[in-house]
Amino acid sequence: MIKRLTVLLLAAVAVTGCSSPSQTFEIDNPGDTPLTLRIDGNELPIAAHASRPVKLKPGEHHLQTPALGDVRFIVYARGKGGLINPTLGEYVIASAIYVTDEDKLTHFGAPGNHIELGGVGFDGPYSTTHALFIDQAWTFGVREPFPDEQTVAHVDESGGRISTKIFTAADFIAYAEANAGQPGAYRRQQPAGYQPPHYTLEAAPTTLPPLDPVFEAHAGPLRELYARYLTATTADAQLQLQQEALQAQMAFTAATASLGSRLPVEANTAYNTFVHTRGTLMGSAALVVP
């Protein structure tokens, strides 16, 4: 179900500021009890159902919690920050269409995915994640409301825009029930309410996914650059590798562009998985590393 909302248009003044190598992450605690963690030895308490920001520079860092132990991670240059999820809780990223007039909704499709939370299904423009680091890809943060209206300076000829919000699982359930006009619908299916599942922390893979030998013959530079990227702990080294990886990806694409037509579907699916995985990993703001 897509939320259909209205945009109010008012003039606004753009404000720009100086860029910083540091990235801002929001540490979130979706639980009912306070949480204390350490990053690089600095103690950071977070109240129940609350979050707090932390700025981290590119390079190696260490996060410690009683549940996760000592976690080594690297923050990468040019990232956009995001959410730090020390409980490995489930989060939902939801989209909503904002339009100036109802008739503008015809300019937008109706993307839909099926997700499940505690065995209860939801269909709509939603995705879930329980990663320790969730890259910033939303308009409204986990502790910001999803507004009924937005005030913006400009809307293109479509007459609207799609905005996104990241929710804790519990908050998303309440949002979905309100959107559907069905308060209490979740508990009617799960009388005990939402029970957070237990997930195990996973580090970034040390190698990229396998490829058909025809494609693999051209993948060596990308694999080598990725391996080096996992150990790059300075902004300069990271930026250099990002540039080299861009050139290597272009060369890989050119070399393999005409090869897929002679290969089975499985080989082309593996190719797409390889490209998507490499792009996601090397575009991440932070990765847990071995």
Secondary structure in CASP SS format (residue, H / E / C, confidence):
PFRMAT SS
TARGET T0000
AUTHOR 0000-0000-0000
METHOD secondary structure of the structure
MODEL  1
M C 1.00
I C 1.00
K C 1.00
R E 1.00
L E 1.00
T E 1.00
V E 1.00
L E 1.00
L E 1.00
L C 1.00
A C 1.00
A C 1.00
V C 1.00
A C 1.00
V C 1.00
T C 1.00
G C 1.00
C C 1.00
S C 1.00
S C 1.00
P C 1.00
S C 1.00
Q E 1.00
T E 1.00
F E 1.00
E E 1.00
I E 1.00
D E 1.00
N E 1.00
P C 1.00
G C 1.00
D C 1.00
T C 1.00
P C 1.00
L E 1.00
T E 1.00
L E 1.00
R E 1.00
I E 1.00
D C 1.00
G C 1.00
N E 1.00
E E 1.00
L E 1.00
P E 1.00
I E 1.00
A C 1.00
A C 1.00
H C 1.00
A E 1.00
S E 1.00
R E 1.00
P E 1.00
V E 1.00
K E 1.00
L E 1.00
K C 1.00
P C 1.00
G E 1.00
E E 1.00
H E 1.00
H E 1.00
L E 1.00
Q E 1.00
T E 1.00
P C 1.00
A C 1.00
L C 1.00
G E 1.00
D E 1.00
V E 1.00
R E 1.00
F E 1.00
I E 1.00
V E 1.00
Y C 1.00
A C 1.00
R C 1.00
G C 1.00
K C 1.00
G C 1.00
G E 1.00
L E 1.00
I E 1.00
N C 1.00
P C 1.00
T C 1.00
L C 1.00
G C 1.00
E C 1.00
Y E 1.00
V E 1.00
I E 1.00
A E 1.00
S E 1.00
A E 1.00
I E 1.00
Y E 1.00
V E 1.00
T C 1.00
D C 1.00
E H 1.00
D H 1.00
K H 1.00
L H 1.00
T H 1.00
H H 1.00
F C 1.00
G C 1.00
A C 1.00
P C 1.00
G C 1.00
N E 1.00
H E 1.00
I E 1.00
E E 1.00
L E 1.00
G C 1.00
G C 1.00
V E 1.00
G E 1.00
F E 1.00
D E 1.00
G E 1.00
P C 1.00
Y E 1.00
S E 1.00
T E 1.00
T E 1.00
H C 1.00
A C 1.00
L C 1.00
F E 1.00
I E 1.00
D E 1.00
Q C 1.00
A C 1.00
W C 1.00
T C 1.00
F E 1.00
G C 1.00
V C 1.00
R C 1.00
E C 1.00
P C 1.00
F C 1.00
P C 1.00
D C 1.00
E E 1.00
Q E 1.00
T E 1.00
V E 1.00
A C 1.00
H C 1.00
V C 1.00
D C 1.00
E C 1.00
S C 1.00
G C 1.00
G E 1.00
R E 1.00
I E 1.00
S E 1.00
T E 1.00
K E 1.00
I E 1.00
F E 1.00
T E 1.00
A H 1.00
A H 1.00
D H 1.00
F H 1.00
I H 1.00
A H 1.00
Y H 1.00
A H 1.00
E H 1.00
A H 1.00
N H 1.00
A H 1.00
G C 1.00
Q C 1.00
P C 1.00
G C 1.00
A H 1.00
Y H 1.00
R H 1.00
R H 1.00
Q H 1.00
Q C 1.00
P C 1.00
A C 1.00
G C 1.00
Y C 1.00
Q C 1.00
P C 1.00
P C 1.00
H C 1.00
Y C 1.00
T C 1.00
L C 1.00
E C 1.00
A C 1.00
A C 1.00
P C 1.00
T C 1.00
T C 1.00
L C 1.00
P C 1.00
P C 1.00
L C 1.00
D C 1.00
P H 1.00
V H 1.00
F H 1.00
E H 1.00
A C 1.00
H C 1.00
A C 1.00
G H 1.00
P H 1.00
L H 1.00
R H 1.00
E H 1.00
L H 1.00
Y H 1.00
A H 1.00
R H 1.00
Y H 1.00
L C 1.00
T C 1.00
A C 1.00
T C 1.00
T C 1.00
A H 1.00
D H 1.00
A H 1.00
Q H 1.00
L H 1.00
Q H 1.00
L H 1.00
Q H 1.00
Q H 1.00
E H 1.00
A H 1.00
L H 1.00
Q H 1.00
A H 1.00
Q H 1.00
M H 1.00
A H 1.00
F H 1.00
T H 1.00
A H 1.00
A H 1.00
T H 1.00
A C 1.00
S C 1.00
L C 1.00
G H 1.00
S H 1.00
R H 1.00
L C 1.00
P C 1.00
V H 1.00
E H 1.00
A H 1.00
N H 1.00
T H 1.00
A H 1.00
Y H 1.00
N H 1.00
T H 1.00
F H 1.00
V H 1.00
H H 1.00
T H 1.00
R H 1.00
G H 1.00
T H 1.00
L H 1.00
M H 1.00
G C 1.00
S C 1.00
A C 1.00
A E 1.00
L E 1.00
V E 1.00
V C 1.00
P C 1.00
END
